[in-house]
Amino acid sequence: MPVFKTPFNGYSVKFSPFYESRLAVATSQNFGILGNGRLHVLDLPSSPTPQISELASFETADGVYDLAWSESHESLLVAAVADGSLKIYDLALPASSNPIRSFHEHTREVHSADYNPVRRDSFLSSSWDDTVKLWTIDRPTSVRTFKEHAYCVYSAVWNPRHGDVFASASGDCTLRVWDVREPGSTMIIPAHEFEVLSCDWNKYDDCCIATASVDKTIKVWDVRSYRVPVSVLNGHGYAVRKVKFSPHRQSLMVSCSYDMTVCLWDYMVEDALVGRYDHHTEFAVGVDMSVLVEGLLASTGWDELVYVWQHGTDPRAS
């Protein structure tokens, strides 16, 4: 599979839930510290075309840190932008008509966006302003703000089976579980001794959640009994930037790290590390697994490259 070169530093990559061969990449100029951003929508090659093709790209005045595909409209994407805004793009419209919406309530950088896979009408944003916000596309203001974390909220993700439940990971070293019907968080897990950069729910067990931290570890938790983690995964040499459960196998997950590697894990076996890929030459900060094609992985990093490959093959082999 060929590699795609972006003009800016990669931050996040997500496969489309509607098209097997489509993915989107969030990028930021100057490592996201200062400058513009760009959202790329890419189509994977089909013979006879050997190259990854760019379907669309959207420029932003500030870096794009994350993105989320709509779960209800195949052409819609949400971008999490460094100026504190969330922008909605519609691939069915020309670039000049985009973004179709821009929400600006966060007072600091928006670090993550996640679409509700159950209700499909709402999405979450998490920000360096220590809050999580709940949105719907047709409402000009957020539905609700969740403010309990004492530091940056790096990640907020919906439970894959319960449309009212989500989790958030923060620099305050905690993982919190929320129910939007309740006034405050329903659970606080002191997950790590250092900042928690990412979290994800297991797609086959809605009581199982993983956290990734600056402490180089990934921990797997059972929310019914969370005093001790179910599993602690060691193998990264630096902070673990993102963790994602497989949509195809219950015990499988993928992670990426500032050690420039992408790792595949099976947390239910003793030798949990089942694959390590060292194709990036800078921090690996974005990783995803395709919902539609089992074993298909994508990653992006500060080396301005996007790799797509089948597990077990060399990401660099085109």
Secondary structure, DSSP 8 states (H G I E B T S, - for coil): ---EE-SSEEEEEEE-SS-TTEEEEEEEGGGGTSS-EEEEEEE---TT--S-EEEEEEEESS-EEEEEE-SS-TTEEEEEETTSEEEEEETTS-GGG--SEEEE--SS-EEEEEE-TTT-SEEEEEETTS-EEEEETT-SS-SEEE---SS-EEEEEE-SS-TTEEEEEETTS-EEEEETTSSS-SEEE---SS-EEEEEE-SS-TTEEEEEETTS-EEEEETTS-SS-SEEE---SS-EEEEEE-SS-TTEEEEEETTS-EEEEETTSSS-EEEEE---SS-EEEEEE-SSSTTEEEEEETTSEEEEEETTS-TT--
